[in-house]
Amino acid sequence: MVELGRKTVFILPSKPMLGLLLLIGLLFLLAVNFQNALVYAVCFWLLALLLINVFYTWRNVAGLQVQAVGVESCFVGDKAVVEIELSCAPRQRKFALQLSWPDEDSVQVNLATHNTVRVKLSHSTAQRGWFQPPRVRIASAYPTGLALAWAYVALPVQGLVYPQPLARSFPEHDLTAQTSQDGREIAGGSSDFGGVRAYQAGDAPKHLHWGKYAQTGKLYTKTFVDYASHALWLDWDSLPIPGVEVRLSHLCSQVLAFHQAQRHYGLKLPGVRVEPGQGEVHQARCLRALALFGVEDA
């Protein structure tokens, strides 16, 4: 938590205040020239009002406590939403506080009826990986607009930016093979007996079905199959497309599609392996791996 104080809050006069100071200077010259006590009184009264206004404008920002709550994850091109908590002492009131980033969204906050309030600011993203929000500007011209007080606060939080999903995804892995209770059946295996077929030239003698030959007098060959799990693998190496970011975007769209379809899937990246699973936690784990691929170590 950061508390804004004397060393962090800056204040400058606005253009109307500069004009008013020029008017006070002219009135003071008239008072000196004509030795008019009433004009002297007006000059000092206006100057006192300006000084009081500067103090209250500074005080409206000083004493504010700022704490970063967190950053919501998003995809590249979307806006990352940063949640910030503002608070002040029980007897203090803060009005017209403007939180903003240059060329980004801004929000105005009042701490009048509550001493603590949470606000959300969004910032655009341009690349995947960790998003570190820049310093947020907190400013106020309350109560008269004659002076502007401001401070910059660094937000020690970061959020994940996932690859941008492709609008058009490439075809899935081949899922046309037959399925069994053990999983997806792969012909030409070697583990489980799959049946018999007519003998073909070149078949290994150890695979001949001699019992069938004794019954029919014809040669038959035993066939074997292997079984693969129903879980699908999103494999980096199986993608026939060039480019790191394009591959990550494709895998990202597949993760979202498989999660929507409630399928059991895993993810394979160079040096990274996410075991098959399903659900919100598994999707977040896969998206995190895609977002930090080649970034986390750097």
Secondary structure as UniProt FT lines:
FT   STRAND          2..3
FT   TURN            6..8
FT   STRAND          10..13
FT   HELIX           15..34
FT   HELIX           37..61
FT   TURN            62..63
FT   STRAND          65..71
FT   STRAND          74..75
FT   TURN            76..77
FT   STRAND          79..87
FT   TURN            90..91
FT   STRAND          94..100
FT   TURN            102..103
FT   STRAND          106..111
FT   STRAND          116..124
FT   STRAND          129..131
FT   STRAND          136..140
FT   TURN            142..144
FT   STRAND          147..153
FT   STRAND          159..162
FT   STRAND          179..180
FT   TURN            181..182
FT   STRAND          183..198
FT   TURN            201..202
FT   HELIX           205..207
FT   HELIX           210..216
FT   STRAND          220..228
FT   STRAND          232..235
FT   HELIX           236..238
FT   HELIX           244..260
FT   TURN            261..262
FT   STRAND          265..269
FT   TURN            270..271
FT   STRAND          272..277
FT   HELIX           280..291
FT   TURN            292..295
//
